[in-house]
Each structure stands twice: as structure tokens, then as C-alpha cells.
Amino acid sequence: MRNTLKLVVVSFVMLSLSMADEPKFDYRVLATSKTSTMEKEMNEAADAGYSFAGVMGGESSFGGKEVVVIMAKDSRNASEGKKKYKLLATAKTSTMKKELQEAGDEGFDYCGQTVFESAFGGKEVSLILVHDSVSKNKRIEYRLLATSKTSTMQKELREAGDAGFQFLGVMLGKTAFGGKEVISVLKRVAN
């Protein structure tokens, strides 16, 4: 009887310990048609311990043309540093290059990208960046490549790779003249 009781207690303790190690996740779904609202909501979620998990832009069945961001909280990472998010959205490649590098100078790192389609029919290339308190003094150099020819993109990507830039993502954007261009985002940590 005593051995059976010990076995039950040990089994209960082992089961409790194994369950404590299993990850639990909580999610927040953020959806809006305004970039400024999305950045605000992402930072509110970050203040509550959530981190960026994914993004999708386009038409949703529940809200028309909007961007949907998923924020996740992992129960095992409760002690992660404070995060701040920045959402860049523009229809002009030159503006995106400037704003992206300014954010890189402040230590913001790439998270994700989408094309943000406004209710008025405009399409903006959108990048989501994060700055965490753990990597305070990191400066990131970004390179944004934009061209309508894939052969040109191949050449520019190869040159950027030779210069130490890491590829992050690619999307299709609209030019100021109504054409389409392939846009690639790359980075390297600056010394």
C-alpha cells in the first residue's frame, strides 16, 4: 500500500512538472485600414507582452480592405525585453528607402511586410519593424532594391549579397506611373 501511494505521488509530481514545461500561447488579432492605428495597436499589445507573429494585407471577409496582424504571447518568454514597433507605409520607393534607413539608424529591425491597400484604392508598400530593449545600440543598414526587370533584380541582389547584405523579403509594388516593380528588402548590421 505504501509503495502504491509513493508511486501515485511521484507520478503526480512528474505529470505536474511535465505540464509546466509545455508552452502555452495567447494571440491577439489586430485589423485596421489605417497604418497609424495599426502601429498604435501593435505597441499596446507589445506593452502587454505580445510579439509580432505575422501580417497579411488585402481584402478580408470581415472588414473590406485592411491589414491583419497577429500578435502572440509565449508563456515561457515572460521575461523578454520591452519591444516597440514601427510600421512604415508609402507608395514611393524613395520615401520608403529614407524612412527605412532612419529606423535602422535607431536600431529597428525588420519583422515583416505586406502591401497595404487603402479604402480609396491606393496601394502602399508596408514594412513592420521592431526595436527591443535587449539590443539597444545595434544600428542596421538597409538596402531597398526596386526594379521592373527581374534580370536587373538578379544583378542587384548579387551585388548586395557580395557587400554583405542579407535578403529579408520581396513584394510587388506599384510605381508612381502606374506600373509594377519588384521590391526587395535587405539588411546588414552596421559596425
Stockholm file with secondary structure:
# STOCKHOLM 1.0

chainA/1-191         MRNTLKLVVVSFVMLSLSMADEPKFDYRVLATSKTSTMEKEMNEAADAGYSFAGVMGGESSFGGKEVVVIMAKDSRNASEGKKKYKLLATAKTSTMKKELQEAGDEGFDYCGQTVFESAFGGKEVSLILVHDSVSKNKRIEYRLLATSKTSTMQKELREAGDAGFQFLGVMLGKTAFGGKEVISVLKRVAN
#=GR chainA/1-191 SS CHHHHHHHHHHHHHHHHHHHHSCCEEEEEEEESCHHHHHHHHHHHHHTTCEEEEEEEEEETTTEEEEEEEEEEEGGGTTCCCEEEEEEEESCHHHHHHHHHHHHHTTCEEEEEEEEECTTSCEEEEEEEEEETTSTTCCEEEEEEEESCHHHHHHHHHHHHHTTCEEEEEEEEECTTSCEEEEEEEEEECC
#=GC SS_cons         CHHHHHHHHHHHHHHHHHHHHSCCEEEEEEEESCHHHHHHHHHHHHHTTCEEEEEEEEEETTTEEEEEEEEEEEGGGTTCCCEEEEEEEESCHHHHHHHHHHHHHTTCEEEEEEEEECTTSCEEEEEEEEEETTSTTCCEEEEEEEESCHHHHHHHHHHHHHTTCEEEEEEEEECTTSCEEEEEEEEEECC
//
